[in-house]
């Protein structure tokens, strides 16, 4: 699992600047399959990291492998 990376968006309304921070919880396998959750609040980060980890563990049991290798082997 990758460590969540904050993405920021600055909105300028003429007088002030509001900065929104979005956190992502991302899990991916070596073959490029992945899942990502946008974490709405920093306090929810643990919950979404748990969801990512649960997906990664389940995916490891039935990962079809690299899709390019599957296509290549069919030729």
C-alpha positions as CSV (number, residue, x, y, z in Angstrom):
1,X,0.0,0.0,0.0
2,X,1.2,3.5,-0.7
3,X,1.2,6.2,1.9
4,X,-1.7,8.7,1.2
5,X,-0.5,11.7,-0.7
6,X,-2.3,15.0,-0.1
7,X,-3.6,16.8,-3.2
8,X,-4.4,20.5,-2.7
9,X,-6.7,22.8,-4.6
10,X,-6.6,26.5,-4.0
11,X,-9.7,28.5,-4.7
12,X,-9.4,32.3,-4.9
13,X,-12.7,34.3,-4.5
14,X,-11.2,37.8,-4.8
15,X,-10.6,38.4,-1.1
16,X,-9.5,35.1,0.4
17,X,-7.9,31.8,-0.7
18,X,-9.4,28.5,0.5
19,X,-7.2,25.5,0.2
20,X,-8.9,22.1,0.1
21,X,-6.8,19.0,0.9
22,X,-7.8,15.6,-0.5
23,X,-6.2,12.5,0.9
24,X,-6.1,9.3,-1.1
25,X,-5.8,5.7,0.3
26,X,-4.4,3.6,-2.6
27,X,-3.6,-0.1,-2.8
28,X,-2.0,-1.7,-5.9
29,X,-0.5,-5.0,-6.9
30,X,2.7,-5.4,-9.0
31,X,0.5,-6.1,-12.1
32,X,-1.1,-2.6,-12.1
33,X,-4.5,-3.5,-10.6
34,X,-5.4,-1.0,-8.0
35,X,-8.1,0.6,-5.9
36,X,-8.3,4.1,-4.5
37,X,-10.5,5.8,-2.0
38,X,-10.8,9.6,-1.5
39,X,-10.7,10.2,2.2
40,X,-13.3,12.9,3.0
41,X,-11.8,13.7,6.4
42,X,-8.4,13.1,8.0
43,X,-10.2,11.3,10.9
44,X,-11.5,8.8,8.4
45,X,-8.0,7.9,7.1
46,X,-7.6,4.7,9.3
47,X,-11.0,3.4,8.0
48,X,-10.1,3.8,4.4
49,X,-6.6,2.4,4.9
50,X,-8.2,-0.6,6.4
51,X,-10.5,-0.9,3.3
52,X,-7.5,-0.7,1.0
53,X,-5.6,-3.3,3.0
54,X,-8.7,-5.6,3.0
55,X,-8.9,-5.2,-0.8
56,X,-5.2,-5.9,-1.3
57,X,-5.4,-9.1,0.8
58,X,-8.4,-10.4,-1.1
59,X,-6.9,-9.4,-4.5
60,X,-3.7,-11.3,-3.7
61,X,-5.8,-14.6,-3.6
62,X,-7.3,-14.2,-7.1
63,X,-5.1,-11.7,-9.0
64,X,-5.2,-12.7,-12.7
65,X,-1.7,-11.5,-13.2
66,X,-0.6,-9.0,-15.8
67,X,-3.2,-8.5,-18.5
68,X,-0.5,-7.9,-21.1
69,X,1.0,-11.3,-20.3
70,X,-2.4,-13.0,-20.6
71,X,-2.9,-11.4,-24.0
72,X,0.6,-12.4,-25.1
73,X,0.1,-16.0,-24.0
74,X,-3.0,-16.3,-26.1
75,X,-1.2,-15.6,-29.3
